[in-house]
Amino acid sequence: MNQSASNNLRLNSYWMPFTANRSFKKNPRIVVSADRMHYTKADGGMLLDGTAGLWCVNAGHRRPKIVEAVQRQIEELDYSPAFQVGHPKIFELASRLVELMPGELNHVFFTNSGSESVDTALKIALAYHRVNGESSRFRLIGRERGYHGVNFGGISVGGLGANRKMYGPMLTGVDHIRHTHDLTRNAFSRGQPEHGVEFAEDLERLVQLHDPSTIAALIIEPMAGSAGVILPPKGYLPRIREICDHYGILLIFDEVITGFGRLGAPFATEYFGVIPDIVVTAKGLTNGVIPMGAVFVKNNIYDAFMTGPEHLIELFHGYTYSGNPVATAAAIGTLDTYLDEKLLTRAGEMSSYWEDAIHSLCDLPHVIDIRNMGLVGAIELEPRSGEPTKRAFEVYLKTYEKGVLVRTTGDIIALSPPLIIEKEHIDQIFSEIANALKEVK
Ligand code: PXG
């Protein structure tokens, strides 16, 4: 076998997730190390991280408190059984996390990813109504263009066609409210869009169609990330909360992206002043270092399960790695870093500079919308006729070459840098995107 055939074989063994495998393997993009805001590419070039990995490295890369916590933990207690046995740090982590949560979100269930957190939340919602004597509430409602991970529960309530179409009927008893993206009225909004509070009334439509007595929960992202950064119109989330309250429907916020400081408050629930019944998290919980997710529930939900004979298991659900000690240490090191460096509110301090910088691209070729909130931004491009997604991906490739990592979804460029970002990094990100926009056809 010659050298290039053997390299090719090595690349081919790995079936990469959410990646154009064949085109990647013709021209691989490989990073070999990282520090704070940057990766180092295999060819030695620097790559500025404009996306915090995949929206998860909120404190930046290779932070000492996290690295040390993981190293120490792995030498002390590498694993402990998740069921019927505990270790001290997971109780410490749970108590510290619920202190960050507003209202009565005082109990937390651990998972290993956002997808598992979503499915856990959906199962808890269904089981809650059952233990509460309302087992007719079996229906789960999601939203068009919602992303809730890739497990069967998550794609069922999710609203991205490409992620659903190959996988058959999925969960039954699921419906979707419409999304809130409305470029006609809201293009180039800064922060929350003015128009669209009435999209919340679409939940009323489904309540009338299915009858409230059949609906267990509504799951939405307070700010939709993966669909290309769709921001909630002013008044929308409070109105959704009102409708859920009125009909006894549990409200689940999927904060896998918005959690841990992305918008400038520890969680979006606080940022928007709307408290759901269940909050789904992952990603920033461990700064992306070790997989871990967490689902927060209100007191009344937890308490509803704590009945019956005490020797019986209350919820038949959990994972081998729920509360894994090494992941727990990573989460504690992450929390310490966030709190020491005040990162959970830093997006708020940087957001006006970020906002001005991203909106300065408004007159560049192909740009049909720009939106922003906290340290999140999106630049929506006019799709090239007959070749949707290609123009944005060409921008991605060009900025990668120039040393800036962005994300694209469809023809939208999405940005979500580590929360330690400085002004000069912001300038570099938007000047490279501007250069790329001027070059692509
Ligand atoms: N919910 C939300 C809101 C998410 O954004 C998940 C659940 C699933 O998390 P896991 O850990 O199972 O992947 C996510 C994940 C992107 C991108 O660039 C977004 C995600 C993952 C990868 C890429 O938009 N979100």
Boltz pocket constraint, residues with backbone or C-beta under 6 A from the ligand:
constraints:
  - pocket:
      binder: B
      contacts: [[A, 54], [A, 55], [A, 112], [A, 113], [A, 114], [A, 115], [A, 116], [A, 118], [A, 147], [A, 148], [A, 149], [A, 150], [A, 221], [A, 225], [A, 226], [A, 227], [A, 254], [A, 255], [A, 256], [A, 257], [A, 282], [A, 283], [A, 407], [A, 408], [A, 409]]
      max_distance: 6.0
